[in-house]
Amino acid sequence: MSAPVLAIDQGTTSTRAIVFDASQRIIGVGQEEFAQHFPRSGWVEHDLEEIWRTTLSTVRAALAAAKVEASEIAAIGITNQRETVCVWERESGRPVHRAIVWQDRRTADLCKKLVSDGLEPMITGKTGLLLDPYFSGTKLAWLLDNVDGLRARAEAGEVVFGTVDSYLVARLTGRFVTDVTNASRTLLYNIDTGEWDAELLDLFRVPRAMLAEVKSNADDFGTTDPALFGAAIPVRGVAGDQQAAVIGNACFEPGMVKSTYGTGCFALINTGTERVASRNRLLTTIAYKLDGEVVYALEGAIFIAGAAVQWLRDRMRLIKHASEIGPLAERADPHSEVVLVPAFVGLGAPHWDANSRGAIFGLTRATGPEELAKAALDSVAYQTHDLLDAMHKDWHDTGNTVLRVDGGMVASDFTMQGLADILGAPVDRPKIAETTALGAAWLAGHAAGVWPDRAGFAAAWQRDRRFEPKMDEATRLSRIAAWQDAVSRTLSSR
């Protein structure tokens, strides 16, 4: 049986829908950006109704571009920005508040208090996560404490909580479900028992009635309302965006590493069925659950990657289009010592400093747009180095690991060569750049019986180009040292 598969990739700054044919080739794409709302410094919100509208319009656009009817689609796979908190009315689907985005830092003080109360070891033991505003639990607690009447409505079962996957599935199919990868990022899910944890629900004062049924990644998530696209389509795959990228990069073997470069950057190493506790402030998370087996990963999260390019474009106005950043950076003085620490919303792994803020070091009279552009791209490479260094220490010292990459930034040869130089390791760019969407599509296609199993999918993965490091070791170490010195100066006292 062969039939096209549709992937919905709901990201932090845009929504995409992509139709893949039976040979896993892209035949139709729809994409729309949506508004970012910043009510206060450090606060980031999304309009869920706008996300829903962009989901509908991009799916329709992708189907039209592919010249495919909804009735021909074998299944839908969904992948989404993780940790973003959505609360909506159970019956109507109407949001009761803007979504609080994963980047939002409003609960930094609550996290700090919980750490000072000595609760982080217990939370990490159950969830694999650290206490940081990044995760959903504290943001949900904030909503329950600050939106009039919301807690009473939650306790009565009138309103529900989910990450973006749950919200979209609910609007598409009427089912209230989530998957294990998204559940594992909430601070409420026990990754050992595979259940919502009663002690954590009590700690964050979250009513159990708010929470969805948790399913495997390739599963039955319901069927779309036929009025939406002209025919009912089964939803058969769901995974958080970074786990979908692990799957899309075919990182099915323990020790394989992928790194995704979008708004942020997220590196994950497959640790197999072994849950590895990090000694270097990485996260332990669920990579995927397939055929009843849970596979774990160590993850490092960088909050600002492509967002640094957006900052240069939208706030600094040094470029008009993101694609201009690479050519601009190539013209920089190769001896420039400008270092940008893009801690605009704090620092993620391995520092986890919510109160750190961005800074630029090494400015001279000769510094211009070119040097700032290069510093922005370099910051992504340096942060990736920090993550992989921590992974190497935690996971059997995989110092020579080939890094599989995906995301919008990997289209730039200049950026990828710079990444390989700073890592001192090969970087593999796949032929299909839309790896996150591909992972969601494989989950759905495999569950629907139209795409191959894991081994067949891994065998079909193709490399576009390998970037080998060219920088001499002395220069590489000198630049890493300068980066680490700059980071040390931006860290807060917490």
N, C-alpha and C positions, 0 to 999 in steps of 0.2 A: 504494500500500500504506500502511495506517495501523495503528499498534499502539503501545501504551504502552512507555515506556522507564523503566528503573530507575536511579537514581543512588545510589551509596554515598558519603557524605561523612564520611570518618573524620577528625575534628578532634582538637585537643589536649585538650579537656575532655569531649567527647561524640562519639558516633557517631550519624549520621542516615542514614536511607534514605528516599528520596522517589520516588514514582511520578509521572511526567508523562504526560499523555495526548498524542494526536497533535497537538493544538493548543498544546502546551507549557504546559498548565495543570497545577497540582499537584492530584492527586486522592487521594493517600495519603501519610502521613508516619509514620515511627517514629523515636523519638529516645531515647537513654539516656546519662546521664553515667557516667563511670567514675572510679576512684580516681586521685589524683595522689600519687606517693610521693616523699618528700624525705629520702633517707638521711642527708644532711649539708647544711650551708649551701651553697647554690649548685648542689646536685645535684637533678636532676628525672628521675624514671623512671616508666614505664608497664608494667603487666602485660599482655603480649601475649595471653595466654590470655583475659584479661578483654576486651580489644579484639575478639578473635575472637568471643567469646560475644555481645557487644553488636552485632556486625555481623550475626550470624545472627538474633538476636531482633528487631532493628530492621527488617531486610528482611522478615521474616515479618509484623511488625506493619504495615508500609507496604502490603504486598500485601493484607492483610486489610482495612485501612482503605479501600483503593482498590477492594475487591471484585473483584480481578483474580487469576487463577491464574498461576502461574509460566510455564505453557506459552503464555500470551498475551503475555509480555514479549518485545519485539523484541531488546533487548540491554541490557547493564549497562554503565554508565560509573562509573569509580572516581576519586575525588579524595581527597587525603590531606594530613595534616600532613607537611611536608617535613623533610628533614635528620635526622629521628629514626632512630636506629640500631637495627636489629633483626638478631639473629643466631639462626639456628635450624638444627636438624638437617635435612639435605637429604631424607632418606628419610621420617622420621616427621612433620616439620613442628613438632616440639616445640621451643619456645624454650630456649636455653641460659642466658639471662640476661634480666632485665628490659630493656626497650627504654630506651636513653638518649635523652632528649627533646631536641629542638632548643634548648630554653631552658637546658639544662644547661651549667654553666661549669667543670666539673672539669678541663678541658684548657687553662685559661687560661695556665698556666705553660709548657706545651709550645708553645702558639702564640707566646708572648712569646720563647721561645728560638729558634724558627724565624725569627721576624722579625729577631732580633739576629744570626742567622747569615746574614742577607741573602737568604733564600730566597723572601720574599714576591713580589718582582717576577716571578720565574720561575713561581710558582704562579698569580699573577693573569694572567700572559700566556697560560697554558694554559686556565684555568678561568673567568676573569672574576671570581673571588671573592677576598676578602681573608682573611688568616689570623685567624680568630676561632673560639672554641669552638662557635659556632652551627652550623658545617658538620659534615658527617658524618665526614670523614676522620680527624680527631684523636680523635674519640670511638671510632671503630672501632679505631684503634691502641691506645687505652687498654684496651679489652676484650681485645685479643690479648695485651697485656703483663701484664694483671692477673687474668685468669681462668685458673686452673690447667688446663693441658693444651689450652687452646683453640687456640693457634697450631699445635700439632702436628695437631690435628683439622682445622683449616682447610687446612693444607698437604696433608693426605690427601684433601681434598675431602668430608669428612664433614659439615661445617657451612658454611653460606652466609650472606652478608650482603645485606641489602636495606633500602630504606626501607619505610614501612608499605604502600605500594602493592604491592610485591613480595611481602611477607608475605601480604597478603590474597589476591592472585591465586594464590599457591602453595597456600593452604588451600582456595580455591574451586575451582581447576581442575587443580592438580597441575603447572602450568607455572612455570618459573623465569625470569621476565622483568621488565623495568621499562620506563619510557618516558624519552624524552630530557630532559624537564623535571626529573624527579626525579634522573636521573643527573647532570644539570648542577649539582646542589647538593651533591655529595659530596666535592669537592676531589680527585676521582680521575678525572674525565671531561674530556677535551679537547674544548671546544666548537667548535673549528675543524676538527679531524679527524673528530669524531663517533665517537671510540673511547675506551675506557679507556686511560689513558696509562701506559706502562711506567715512565717516570721517576718519576711520582707514586706508583705502586704500590711502587716500590723505596724511595722516601723514607719512606712511611708503613708500609712492611713489610707490605703487604697481599697475600696470595696471590691470583693471578689466578683460581684455581679457585673463589674465594668469590663471584665477580661474575656478575650476570645478563646475559642477552641484552637489548640496548637496542632498543626499537621506537619507531615514530612514535606520535603521540598518538591517532589514529584507526586502529586496526589490529586484528589478530586476537590476542587475549591468552588464548585458550582458551575452554573451555566448562565451566560449573559442573557439579559432581557432582550428578546428578539426585536423589540421596538428601537433599540439603540443603534444597531448597525444593519438591520434588515434580515437578520437570521440569528438564531441562538448559537453561541460558540462556547464550547467547554473551556474553563480555565483549569489548566492541569499542572502549572508550575509556578512557584513563588519563591523568591530568595532576595534577601537584602543585597544591595548593589555590589558590595565588596565580595560577598560570598558567591554571587552570580559571576563575578569576574574570575574567581578561583576556578569555577566550573568552566567558564568560557575559554580560559587559558589551559584547560585540560590538566590542571595541577592536581591530579588524582593520587600521585605517589607521595609518601612521606618525604619531606625534605625539599619538595618543589616550592618555589617562591614566586609570587606575582606582586606587582605594584601598579596601582591604578592612579592616573593623574587627571583628575577633574578639578572641581572646586577645591577639594583637599587632595591629599595623597594617602593611600592606605596600602600597606604592605602586609601580606599574610603568608605564613609558611605552614604547609600541611604537616601536622604531627601525627596523622593517622588516628587510630582508635585510642591513642594514649593522650590523656589530658595532661599537658605540661604546665606546671606552675612557673611563671616567670620570676627570675631573680633580678630582673632589670626593668621592671615597671612596664612591661608589655601586657597586653590583654590576652587572656585565654578565652577562646570563643568557639562556637560551633561553626565549622566550615560548611557542613551539609549533613542531611540525614536522608539516605537512600536505601531502599530495600531493608528497612528496619535497623540499619547500622548507622551510628553516629560517628562522624569524623570531626576531629578537633583541629584548631589552628592557633598559632600565636599571631597576634596582630599588633602592628604599630600604626597609630593614626596621626596624621599631620593635618591640621585644620586649614592651612592656607597653602595652596599650590597654584592652580590656575587662577584662584581668586587674587593672587598678587598681580597677575597680568591684567585682570579686570580692574584692579585698583589703579594701575598705571594708565589704563584706557579711560575709565569713567571719572576718576577723581583727580589724578595728576594730569590727565589729558595729553600724555606724551605720544600716544598712538590713537588711531581712529578704529582700527580693527585688530583683534587679538593676533591674527596671522602676521602682523607687522613686527611682532616682538623678536622673533628669531633673527631676521635680517638686520634689525636695529642693534641687537646685542652683538652680532658678528662684527660690527664696526667699532666696538669698544676698544679702548686701549688695552692690549693684552697684559700690561703690567699694572693695571688698576687694582687697588687694594680695597675697593668699596665692598662692604658686606652689608646686606639687608637681612635683618632678622624679622620675618613677617608675622610677628606675634600680635596681629590685629585683634584676635579674639582669644588671646592667651596662647600658651604652648601645649601641644599634645605630647605624645610619647617621645622620648622616655622621661620628659620633665614633668608633665601634668601640672603646669602652673597657670591656673585660670586668671591670675591677676597680672601676669606679664603682659607687656605691650610692645608694639613694634618699634624698631630703632634702625638707624642707618649709621654705619661707622666708616671711617676712612675717606670722608669727603675732602676734596681739594678744589682749588680754582679751576682745575682742568676737568672736573667731573661734569658730565653732561647726560643727556637722555640715553646715550648709548651705554654708558657705564651703569646707570640705574637699571636699564633693561637687562643687562648681563647679570647684575647682582640679583635681580628677581629670579631669573632662571637658575642661577647658581644656588640660590637658597633652597630650591627644590631638591637639587642633588645632595646638598649637605644634609638636609633633614632625612633624606632617604638613607644616606650613609649612617646616620645615628640609629635609625631603625634596624638596618641590617646588622650593624655591629652588635646591638643588643640581642638580636635573634641568634647570631653566631655563638654568643656566650650561653644562651639558653638551650640551643638545640644542637648538641653534638658538634659544635664548632664547624658549621657548614660554610667555611670561609671562602670557598671558590664557587659558590652557587651561581648558576646562570639566572639572571633576573628576567622573567617574562613581564612585559609591560603592556598597558593599554590605557585608553582615555584620550581626550582631546589633545593633550600636550605632546603625545608621542609622535605626532605627524612631523614635528620639527626635528630634522636630522641634527641640527646644531645642539638642541637641547638633549637629545639622546646620547650624542657623543660626549657632551659634558657630563652626563650622568655616569656613563661608563668610565670616564677618566677619574672622577671623584671616588667612585666605588672601587676602582681597580679590578673590575670584574665585567664579564660580558653581559650585554643587554640585548634581549631578543624581542623584536617588534613583530607581532603577528600580521598575517595578510589581512585578516578581518579585524579592522580597528574597533568595531563595535562589539567588543568582547563581552561586556556586561549584558547587553541585550542578547548576544549569542548564547550565553549561559542560561538565561531565562528561557530562551527559545528551545534549547536542548532539553531542559527539564520538561517542558510541555510536550515537545515532540516525542521524546522518549516515553513519557507516560501515555501518550496517545498511540504509541506503537508505530510511528512513522519515521523516527530517527534512531540511529544505532545505539547500542549500549555504551558504557563508559570506555571500554577498550577500543571499540570502533570509532567513537568520537575522538579519543586521544590520538589514534592513528591518523585521523583526517586533519588534525591541527597542522597548520602550515606557517612557517616563518617567512616574513617579508624581508627582514634584514637583521644581521647580528652586528652590534657595535662593540668592537674590541677596544680596551683602554689604550690610549696613546701617550698620556701624560707621564713624565718621569716620576719616580717614587718620591724624590725629595720635594718636588713642587707640590705633589698631591698632599703629602703630609703637612707641608707648610700652610697650605690653604685650609686644610681641615683644622689645624691648630688655630688659625685666625678666626675661623667660624666659631669654634668652641669658646674662644675668648670673648667674642661678641655676644654669644648666647649667655655666658656667665654674667655679663653686665646687664642683661635685660631681665634676669630672673628676679621675681619679687621676693619679699621676705615671707610671703604667704600668711 
